[in-house]
Amino acid sequence: MSKNIRKENEIGQELFEVFKERGQPPTDHKILETMEKLSFTMDELKSTQKKLDSRNKALETAHNLLKQKDNLFNQIFDQSPLGVALLSPDCRFKLVNSKFCHITGYTEEELASMGFADITHPEDRSISQEYYERSLEVEREPFEIRFLHKKGDLIWGWVSSSLVRDTDGIPLYFISLIQDITQNKLYEGRVGNSIEKLRKAMGGIIQAMSLTVEARDPYTSGHQRRVADLARSIAQKMGLSENQVDGLRMAANVHDLGKIAVPAEILSKPTKLNSLEFQLIKIHPQTSYDILKDIDFPWPVAQIVFQHHERINGSGYPLGLSGEDICLEARILAVADVVEAISSHRPSRPALGIDKALEEISTNKGILYDRDVVDACLRLFYEKGYIF
């Protein structure tokens, strides 16, 4: 209590001196009124100080949290397994991580004065420029591009970029992720070479099979090759995939393989075949299938060969399939086989000519032969001037 009395006396004395300086007579009423105002002001100051202390504490907490996040970002940025680069809208390097430096061979300081084009293979610079220019307008898919290492080595890279804009939509920078896929490309090249070698070896085997048939049936020498060429052209005209075209061409080259089981005297008979002889001829699709079915082709070669004598109305052999139950490649092969057979020489008759062959498929379009296939074949001969 004595401390409070002394404190009030001290304040009262100070107020007395203030009033005295102002030439105002100090009264107890004025002194008390002023003391109350001062007391209120001090309470406000204390409240404000308390709020400031609380706000400073919150700011300090936020600062520490931001610092933690900044440290975490730096760790993620620098330890990322992908190369990361921040690029200005004109594709100059602003910031790169250590992985990006490792991929390109340049230091962070060196890259700071370079642009994306400076590390891009000269032949691919237009690709990267077009990519980033269009990325300013729309999101783009990742792409593959070639870089040049500082030492001059070729590097294949996978690049994915996102554009960061400010609140007004103004482009600020690109965040680009780069993955070194050089080893993958080398592996793809080796695999591609191996596949090409296997494809050539397979083609050689198919050719050997084809020559085996022709050796037993010299009157139809070249028939399978010509059928294969026409079937390939029809398939391309119809828009089949390159893979389907390759499979059809392989099948067409051995479509008569089963004739090795037919007696040679029947194959080369100069007169019309009797019923029994024709029945022996009709087993060749089944024989071809039995020979080819266990070979692991990347295409349905055995089925194509097996079905090439089937007809749209179900009147063919050996299974009597009809319509779309016959695979498309076999429907193409059927038309190519008939056109070549009618237009060429046979032991039992002379060549009937291409006009007769095209008349046959036109007359029986949609009955024996697939409409679309026949139309494509006719366009080849009438519009493209196809010849065997």
NORSUL-V810497 format. One record per pair of residues at least 4 apart in sequence whose C-alpha atoms are under 8 Angstrom apart, sorted by the first residue. I is the first residue (numbers start at 0). J is the second residue. Records with the same first field share a line. If there is no record, write none. Layout:
# NORSUL-V810497
I: J, J
This chain:
# NORSUL-V810497
0: 4
1: 5
2: 6
3: 7
4: 8
5: 9
6: 10
7: 11
8: 12
9: 13
10: 14, 34
11: 15, 30
12: 16
13: 17
14: 18, 30
15: 19, 25, 30
16: 20
17: 21
18: 22, 23, 24, 25
19: 23, 24, 25
25: 29, 30
26: 30
27: 31
28: 32
29: 33
30: 34
31: 35
32: 36
33: 37
34: 38
35: 39
36: 40
37: 41
38: 42
39: 43
40: 44
41: 45
42: 46
43: 47
44: 48
45: 49
46: 50
47: 51
48: 52
49: 53
50: 54
51: 55
52: 56
53: 57
54: 58
55: 59
56: 60
57: 61
58: 62
59: 63
60: 64
61: 65
62: 66
63: 67
64: 68
65: 69
66: 70
67: 71
68: 72
69: 73
70: 74
71: 75
72: 76
73: 77
74: 78
75: 79
76: 83, 96
77: 96, 97, 98
78: 96, 97, 98
79: 83, 96, 98
80: 98
81: 98, 99, 176, 177, 178
82: 95, 96, 97, 98, 99, 100, 102, 176, 177, 178
83: 95, 96, 98, 99, 174, 175, 176, 177
84: 92, 93, 94, 95, 96, 99, 173, 174, 175, 176
85: 92, 93, 94, 95, 172, 173, 174, 175
86: 90, 91, 92, 93, 94, 172, 173, 174, 175
87: 91, 92, 93, 171, 172, 173
88: 135, 170, 171, 172, 173
90: 114, 115, 116, 131, 173
91: 111, 112, 113, 114, 115
92: 110, 111, 112, 113, 114, 115
93: 111
94: 107, 111
95: 99, 100, 107, 110
96: 100, 107
97: 101, 107
98: 102
99: 103, 177
100: 104, 105, 106, 107
101: 105
102: 148, 179
103: 118, 146, 147, 148, 149
104: 148, 149, 150
105: 109, 110, 148, 149
106: 110
107: 111
108: 112
109: 113
110: 114
113: 117
114: 118
115: 119
116: 120, 124, 127, 128
118: 146, 147, 148
119: 123, 124, 127, 144, 145, 146, 147
120: 124, 144, 145, 146, 147, 153
123: 127, 144, 145
124: 128
125: 129
126: 130, 144
127: 131, 144
128: 132
129: 133
130: 134, 139
131: 135
132: 136
133: 137, 138, 139
134: 138, 139, 161, 162
135: 162, 170
138: 161
139: 160
140: 159
141: 157, 158, 159, 160
142: 157, 158, 159
143: 155, 156, 157, 158
144: 155, 156, 157, 158
145: 153, 154, 155, 156
146: 153, 154, 155, 156
147: 151, 152, 153, 154
148: 152, 153, 154
154: 179, 180, 181
155: 179, 180, 181, 184
156: 177, 178, 179, 180, 181
157: 176, 177, 178, 179, 180
158: 175, 176, 177, 178
159: 175, 176, 177
160: 173, 174, 175, 176
161: 173, 174, 175
162: 170, 171, 172, 173, 174
163: 170, 171, 172, 173, 174
164: 168, 169, 170, 171, 172
165: 169, 170, 171
180: 184
181: 185
182: 186
183: 187
184: 188
185: 189
186: 190
187: 191
188: 192
189: 193
190: 194
191: 195
192: 196
193: 197
194: 198
195: 199
196: 200
197: 201
198: 202
199: 203
200: 204
201: 205
202: 206, 249
203: 207
204: 208
205: 209, 249, 252, 253
206: 210, 252, 253
207: 211
208: 212, 253, 256
209: 213, 223, 252, 253, 256
210: 214
211: 215, 259
212: 216, 255, 256, 258, 259
213: 217, 219, 220, 221
214: 220
215: 259, 263
216: 220, 263, 266, 267
218: 267, 344, 345, 346
219: 344, 345
221: 225
222: 226, 339, 340
223: 227, 251, 252, 253, 254, 255
224: 228, 251, 252
225: 229, 339, 387
226: 230, 251, 252, 332, 335, 336, 339
227: 231, 247, 248, 249, 250, 251, 252, 332, 335
228: 232, 248
229: 233, 335, 387
230: 234, 247, 248, 251, 331, 332, 334, 335
231: 235, 244, 245, 247, 248
232: 236, 379
233: 237, 331, 372, 375, 376, 379
234: 238, 239, 244, 328, 331
235: 239, 240, 244
236: 375, 379
237: 371, 372, 375
239: 243, 244
240: 244
241: 245
242: 246
243: 247, 298, 328
244: 248
245: 249
246: 250, 297, 298, 299, 300
247: 251, 300, 303, 328, 332
248: 252
249: 253, 300
250: 254, 300, 301, 303, 304
251: 304, 332
253: 304
254: 284, 287, 304, 307
255: 283, 284, 287, 304
256: 283, 286, 287
257: 261, 282, 283, 284, 285, 286, 287, 288, 290
258: 280, 283, 286, 287
260: 283, 286
261: 265, 266, 279, 280, 283
262: 266
263: 267
264: 268
265: 272, 276
266: 346
267: 346
268: 272, 346, 347
269: 346, 347, 348
270: 346, 347, 348
271: 347
272: 276, 277
273: 277
274: 278
275: 279
276: 280
277: 281
278: 282
279: 283
281: 316, 317
282: 286, 317
283: 287
284: 288, 304, 305, 306, 307, 308, 317
285: 289, 305, 317
286: 290
287: 291, 301, 304, 305
288: 292, 301, 302, 304, 305
289: 293
291: 300, 301
292: 301, 302
296: 300
299: 303
300: 304
301: 305
302: 306, 329
303: 307, 326, 328, 329, 332
304: 329
305: 317
306: 316, 317, 318, 325, 326, 329
307: 329, 330, 332, 333
308: 315, 316, 317, 333
309: 313, 314, 315, 316, 317, 318, 319, 320, 321, 325, 330, 333
310: 314, 315, 316, 319, 320, 321, 322, 330, 366, 367, 368
311: 315, 320, 321, 322, 323, 325, 365, 366, 367, 368, 369
312: 321, 322, 366, 367
313: 319, 320, 321, 322
314: 319, 320, 321, 367
315: 319, 320
316: 320
320: 324, 325
321: 325
322: 369
323: 327
325: 329, 330
326: 330
327: 331
328: 332
329: 333
330: 334, 368, 369, 372
331: 335, 369, 372
332: 336
333: 337, 368
334: 338, 360, 368, 372, 373
335: 339
336: 340
337: 341, 356
338: 342, 353, 356, 357, 360
339: 343, 356
340: 344, 345
341: 350, 351, 352, 353, 355, 356
342: 350, 351, 352, 353, 354, 355, 356
343: 349, 350, 351, 352
344: 348, 349, 350, 351
345: 349, 350
351: 355, 356
352: 356
353: 357
354: 358
355: 359
356: 360
357: 361, 377
358: 362
359: 363
360: 364, 368, 373
361: 373
363: 367, 368
364: 368, 369, 370, 373
365: 369, 370
368: 372, 373
369: 373
370: 374
371: 375
372: 376
373: 377
374: 378
375: 379
376: 380
377: 381, 382
378: 382, 383
379: 383, 384, 385
380: 384, 385, 386
381: 385
